[in-house]
Amino acid sequence: MQNYPNQLRLKVRGGEYDEPFEKLFNVALVLAVPGFFTAYCVIFQLGCFEYFSNALKPAHGIEWPVFPN
């Protein structure tokens, strides 16, 4: 099992075509966007994007319709 990553690395660096590696990359690429979007939505629902510091809050006296809180 340890030998396969070394062989794969040498094949890719040598410019050889590796079909299983390309299929794995394509699947990872397709799953990355919905995965990151889902993680962002979960983090947003948990309230991790709230202002915890007065220094990070928007300035007083300015209307910020995007940030109603």
C-alpha positions as CSV (number, residue, x, y, z in Angstrom):
1,M,0.0,0.0,0.0
2,Q,2.8,2.4,0.7
3,N,4.3,1.7,-2.7
4,Y,1.3,2.9,-4.7
5,P,1.5,6.6,-3.6
6,N,5.1,6.7,-4.5
7,Q,4.5,5.1,-7.9
8,L,1.6,7.5,-8.5
9,R,3.7,10.5,-7.6
10,L,6.4,9.4,-10.0
11,K,3.9,8.8,-12.8
12,V,2.3,12.2,-12.4
13,R,5.6,14.0,-12.2
14,G,6.7,12.1,-15.3
15,G,3.7,13.4,-17.2
16,E,2.0,10.0,-17.6
17,Y,-1.8,9.8,-17.8
18,D,-3.4,8.1,-14.8
19,E,-7.1,7.5,-15.3
20,P,-8.0,6.5,-11.8
21,F,-6.3,9.6,-10.4
22,E,-8.1,11.8,-12.9
23,K,-11.4,10.2,-12.0
24,L,-10.7,10.8,-8.3
25,F,-9.8,14.4,-8.9
26,N,-13.0,15.0,-10.9
27,V,-15.1,13.5,-8.2
28,A,-13.4,15.5,-5.5
29,L,-13.8,18.7,-7.6
30,V,-17.5,18.1,-8.1
31,L,-18.1,17.3,-4.4
32,A,-16.0,20.2,-3.1
33,V,-18.5,23.0,-4.1
34,P,-21.6,21.5,-2.4
35,G,-19.5,20.4,0.5
36,F,-18.1,23.9,1.2
37,F,-21.5,25.4,0.7
38,T,-23.0,23.1,3.2
39,A,-20.3,23.8,5.7
40,Y,-20.8,27.5,5.2
41,C,-24.5,27.2,5.8
42,V,-24.0,25.1,9.0
43,I,-21.5,27.6,10.3
44,F,-23.9,30.5,9.5
45,Q,-26.8,28.7,11.3
46,L,-24.6,28.1,14.3
47,G,-24.1,31.9,14.6
48,C,-20.4,31.9,14.0
49,F,-20.5,35.1,11.9
50,E,-21.9,37.3,14.6
51,Y,-19.9,40.2,16.0
52,F,-18.3,39.3,19.3
53,S,-16.2,42.5,19.6
54,N,-17.2,46.1,19.6
55,A,-14.3,46.9,17.4
56,L,-15.6,44.7,14.6
57,K,-19.2,46.2,14.7
58,P,-20.2,48.7,12.0
59,A,-19.8,52.3,12.9
60,H,-22.8,54.0,14.6
61,G,-24.9,56.5,12.7
62,I,-24.4,54.7,9.3
63,E,-27.4,52.9,7.9
64,W,-26.3,49.3,7.1
65,P,-29.3,47.6,5.5
66,V,-27.3,44.4,4.8
67,F,-26.5,43.9,8.5
68,P,-29.9,44.5,10.3
69,N,-28.6,43.3,13.7
